[in-house]
Amino acid sequence: GLLERPALPPALAAPTVPYKLFLSGKSGVGKTALVATLAGTPVPPVHHETLGIEATTVYWPAKLRASGRPVIFQLHFWD
């Protein structure tokens, strides 16, 4: 994943599609580790409960199969 929106040349300008993803589940199952892995940040080696909500934004470039056009997904993870 990319932490910042990638800079593209004007010829490849891609629309940004935002999504808010709320992760919920039992303690210690790997929600924070999943978000850290997708964001490209180190996974905490020791388990600690997340206090409140941690928000992480990841930009994920993709190419649509149907049209072949590039799209950038802006994923707001709420953990």
Backbone as ProteinMPNN parsed JSONL, in Angstrom:
{"seq_chain_A": "GLLERPALPPALAAPTVPYKLFLSGKSGVGKTALVATLAGTPVPPVHHETLGIEATTVYWPAKLRASGRPVIFQLHFWD", "coords_chain_A": {"N_chain_A": [[0.813, -1.188, 0.0], [0.275, 2.332, -0.356], [1.194, 5.217, 1.419], [0.872, 7.829, 0.778], [-0.824, 9.799, -1.689], [-0.152, 8.711, -4.914], [1.885, 10.434, -7.284], [0.979, 11.126, -10.507], [1.604, 11.382, -14.037], [-0.045, 13.895, -16.098], [-1.257, 12.627, -18.314], [-1.909, 10.134, -17.376], [-3.786, 10.544, -15.439], [-5.738, 9.547, -12.75], [-8.907, 8.71, -11.376], [-9.854, 9.13, -7.92], [-11.154, 6.906, -5.616], [-12.875, 6.92, -2.736], [-13.036, 4.908, 0.247], [-14.348, 3.914, 3.379], [-13.321, 1.781, 5.821], [-14.292, -0.152, 8.422], [-12.869, -1.951, 10.967], [-13.674, -4.616, 12.971], [-13.79, -6.827, 15.744], [-12.837, -9.698, 17.754], [-10.433, -9.336, 20.427], [-6.952, -9.436, 19.763], [-6.851, -10.863, 17.342], [-5.622, -9.958, 15.036], [-6.275, -7.581, 13.654], [-5.069, -4.986, 13.769], [-2.504, -5.69, 12.94], [-3.047, -6.505, 10.322], [-3.845, -4.07, 9.113], [-1.467, -2.616, 9.443], [0.265, -4.131, 7.843], [-0.892, -3.79, 5.264], [-0.525, -1.055, 5.027], [2.163, -0.888, 4.867], [3.772, -0.525, 7.07], [5.721, -1.316, 10.022], [4.77, -4.308, 11.683], [3.476, -4.504, 14.922], [5.513, -6.171, 17.301], [4.659, -7.198, 19.721], [1.589, -7.99, 21.28], [-0.837, -5.55, 21.96], [-3.706, -3.98, 23.235], [-5.751, -1.964, 21.141], [-6.38, 1.324, 21.859], [-9.305, 3.102, 21.82], [-9.959, 4.387, 18.594], [-7.915, 3.787, 15.83], [-6.987, 5.461, 12.999], [-6.088, 4.877, 9.665], [-4.831, 5.773, 6.54], [-4.662, 4.497, 3.315], [-3.428, 4.466, 0.052], [-4.325, 2.796, -2.819], [-3.374, 1.735, -5.837], [-5.01, 0.585, -8.795], [-6.017, -1.326, -11.682], [-8.741, -1.329, -13.729], [-10.426, -4.183, -14.899], [-12.425, -4.309, -16.884], [-12.392, -1.84, -18.339], [-9.724, -1.154, -18.439], [-8.685, 1.114, -17.38], [-6.776, 3.124, -15.087], [-7.297, 3.348, -11.541], [-7.41, 4.893, -8.375], [-7.7, 3.718, -5.218], [-8.748, 5.075, -2.237], [-8.312, 4.149, 0.849], [-9.692, 4.271, 3.951], [-8.897, 3.047, 6.852], [-10.412, 2.113, 9.808], [-9.566, 1.138, 12.848]], "CA_chain_A": [[0.0, 0.0, 0.0], [0.963, 3.608, -0.385], [0.693, 6.108, 2.451], [0.55, 9.113, 0.171], [-1.39, 9.64, -3.028], [0.932, 8.724, -5.888], [1.874, 11.486, -8.298], [0.936, 10.564, -11.848], [1.619, 12.395, -15.099], [-1.409, 14.262, -16.524], [-1.811, 11.671, -19.28], [-2.381, 8.966, -16.634], [-4.597, 10.989, -14.301], [-6.694, 8.509, -12.356], [-9.843, 9.153, -10.347], [-9.687, 8.559, -6.592], [-12.403, 6.375, -5.095], [-12.675, 6.733, -1.294], [-13.79, 3.922, 1.021], [-14.073, 3.864, 4.805], [-13.425, 0.392, 6.242], [-14.28, -0.279, 9.879], [-12.48, -3.3, 11.37], [-14.213, -4.954, 14.281], [-13.666, -8.243, 16.05], [-12.275, -10.034, 19.053], [-9.095, -8.849, 20.728], [-5.818, -10.312, 19.492], [-6.992, -11.693, 16.142], [-4.756, -9.464, 13.971], [-6.829, -6.447, 12.9], [-4.044, -3.95, 13.682], [-1.419, -6.242, 12.127], [-3.505, -6.466, 8.936], [-3.771, -2.682, 8.635], [-0.042, -2.258, 9.365], [0.825, -4.81, 6.668], [-1.395, -3.123, 4.066], [0.023, 0.304, 4.974], [3.61, -0.957, 4.683], [4.453, -0.14, 8.299], [6.075, -2.522, 10.79], [3.747, -4.937, 12.52], [3.947, -4.532, 16.307], [5.922, -7.531, 17.668], [3.965, -7.615, 20.935], [0.174, -7.628, 21.249], [-1.409, -4.604, 22.918], [-5.036, -3.588, 22.772], [-5.875, -0.638, 20.553], [-7.234, 2.197, 22.663], [-10.115, 3.954, 20.951], [-9.918, 4.041, 17.17], [-6.758, 4.248, 15.071], [-7.345, 5.632, 11.586], [-4.95, 4.798, 8.749], [-5.229, 5.955, 5.144], [-3.794, 3.819, 2.359], [-3.798, 4.651, -1.351], [-4.067, 1.532, -3.485], [-3.653, 1.849, -7.269], [-5.526, -0.618, -9.448], [-6.419, -1.171, -13.079], [-10.015, -2.006, -13.927], [-10.363, -5.193, -15.964], [-13.378, -4.03, -17.964], [-12.003, -0.701, -19.177], [-8.269, -1.01, -18.505], [-8.307, 2.428, -16.847], [-6.267, 3.106, -13.71], [-8.103, 3.944, -10.481], [-6.716, 4.89, -7.092], [-8.607, 3.551, -4.09], [-8.328, 5.723, -0.993], [-8.892, 3.298, 1.872], [-9.598, 4.793, 5.317], [-9.105, 1.948, 7.787], [-10.705, 2.467, 11.198], [-9.27, -0.055, 13.629]], "C_chain_A": [[0.849, 1.242, 0.0], [0.352, 4.52, 0.654], [0.295, 7.463, 1.898], [0.001, 8.857, -1.224], [-0.26, 9.709, -4.044], [0.77, 9.843, -6.902], [1.949, 10.836, -9.672], [1.024, 11.681, -12.876], [0.193, 12.686, -15.56], [-2.049, 13.267, -17.488], [-2.391, 10.438, -18.582], [-3.237, 9.343, -15.436], [-5.684, 9.966, -14.011], [-7.632, 9.061, -11.3], [-9.554, 8.443, -9.024], [-11.057, 8.156, -6.063], [-12.222, 6.116, -3.603], [-13.594, 5.661, -0.695], [-13.397, 4.055, 2.481], [-14.344, 2.431, 5.254], [-13.266, 0.309, 7.754], [-13.974, -1.727, 10.232], [-12.933, -3.55, 12.794], [-14.042, -6.446, 14.507], [-13.062, -8.445, 17.425], [-10.858, -9.502, 19.19], [-8.048, -9.896, 20.348], [-5.914, -11.161, 18.237], [-6.184, -11.175, 14.947], [-5.288, -8.308, 13.159], [-5.771, -5.359, 12.696], [-2.872, -4.424, 12.828], [-1.788, -6.225, 10.648], [-3.376, -5.062, 8.366], [-2.312, -2.256, 8.492], [0.604, -2.895, 8.134], [0.383, -4.129, 5.383], [-0.812, -1.725, 3.901], [1.538, 0.295, 4.776], [4.386, -0.492, 5.896], [4.772, -1.401, 9.1], [4.912, -3.014, 11.641], [4.278, -4.959, 13.95], [4.306, -5.965, 16.733], [5.173, -8.079, 18.883], [2.518, -7.142, 20.858], [-0.143, -6.606, 22.337], [-2.757, -4.158, 22.351], [-5.011, -2.176, 22.221], [-6.838, 0.168, 21.411], [-7.999, 3.126, 21.737], [-10.067, 3.454, 19.522], [-8.643, 4.613, 16.574], [-7.172, 4.31, 13.61], [-6.083, 5.645, 10.739], [-5.482, 4.941, 7.34], [-4.187, 5.314, 4.243], [-4.325, 4.104, 0.959], [-3.376, 3.399, -2.106], [-4.395, 1.678, -4.972], [-4.117, 0.517, -7.84], [-5.873, -0.289, -10.894], [-7.689, -1.981, -13.271], [-9.919, -2.97, -15.099], [-11.237, -4.816, -17.158], [-12.877, -2.94, -18.905], [-10.493, -0.553, -19.336], [-7.772, 0.317, -17.959], [-7.757, 2.299, -15.437], [-7.213, 3.842, -12.76], [-7.273, 3.896, -9.212], [-7.769, 4.797, -5.992], [-7.992, 4.207, -2.869], [-9.053, 4.978, 0.129], [-8.638, 3.903, 3.252], [-9.923, 3.64, 6.256], [-9.346, 2.515, 9.172], [-10.576, 1.187, 11.996], [-9.515, 0.224, 15.093]], "O_chain_A": [[2.034, 1.188, 0.33], [-0.871, 4.599, 0.769], [-0.528, 8.164, 2.488], [0.31, 7.848, -1.859], [0.514, 10.666, -4.04], [-0.342, 10.159, -7.324], [2.88, 10.084, -9.961], [0.575, 12.799, -12.623], [-0.685, 11.833, -15.433], [-3.267, 13.09, -17.471], [-3.266, 9.771, -19.133], [-3.395, 8.545, -14.513], [-6.446, 9.572, -14.894], [-7.201, 9.804, -10.417], [-9.074, 7.31, -9.004], [-11.995, 8.952, -6.059], [-11.496, 5.196, -3.225], [-14.757, 5.528, -1.076], [-12.227, 4.286, 2.787], [-15.453, 1.922, 5.092], [-12.218, 0.661, 8.295], [-14.717, -2.632, 9.852], [-12.613, -2.788, 13.706], [-14.139, -7.238, 13.57], [-12.81, -7.49, 18.16], [-10.174, -9.251, 18.198], [-8.235, -11.09, 20.582], [-5.13, -12.097, 18.075], [-6.067, -11.876, 13.942], [-4.794, -8.067, 12.057], [-5.594, -4.865, 11.582], [-2.305, -3.637, 12.07], [-0.933, -5.959, 9.804], [-2.859, -4.881, 7.264], [-1.958, -1.598, 7.514], [1.407, -2.254, 7.457], [1.206, -3.91, 4.493], [-0.623, -1.256, 2.779], [2.138, 1.345, 4.543], [5.547, -0.102, 5.771], [4.157, -2.444, 8.88], [4.173, -2.228, 12.234], [5.41, -5.386, 14.178], [3.502, -6.879, 16.55], [5.068, -9.294, 19.05], [2.25, -6.023, 20.422], [0.237, -6.781, 23.495], [-2.914, -3.985, 21.142], [-4.337, -1.298, 22.76], [-7.968, -0.253, 21.659], [-7.395, 3.858, 20.953], [-10.126, 2.251, 19.268], [-8.323, 5.783, 16.784], [-7.652, 3.324, 13.052], [-5.12, 6.343, 11.059], [-6.473, 4.306, 6.979], [-2.988, 5.553, 4.387], [-5.525, 3.997, 0.708], [-2.218, 2.987, -2.045], [-5.569, 1.739, -5.337], [-3.665, -0.545, -7.413], [-6.003, 0.876, -11.27], [-7.711, -3.183, -13.006], [-9.399, -2.624, -16.16], [-10.831, -4.985, -18.307], [-12.931, -3.095, -20.125], [-10.032, 0.104, -20.268], [-6.584, 0.624, -18.054], [-8.219, 1.455, -14.669], [-7.844, 4.831, -13.133], [-6.512, 2.951, -9.003], [-8.618, 5.677, -5.852], [-6.848, 3.926, -2.511], [-10.255, 5.156, 0.331], [-7.487, 4.032, 3.67], [-11.091, 3.293, 6.438], [-8.553, 3.322, 9.655], [-11.375, 0.263, 11.842], [-9.324, -0.659, 15.93]]}, "name": "protein", "num_of_chains": 1, "seq": "GLLERPALPPALAAPTVPYKLFLSGKSGVGKTALVATLAGTPVPPVHHETLGIEATTVYWPAKLRASGRPVIFQLHFWD"}
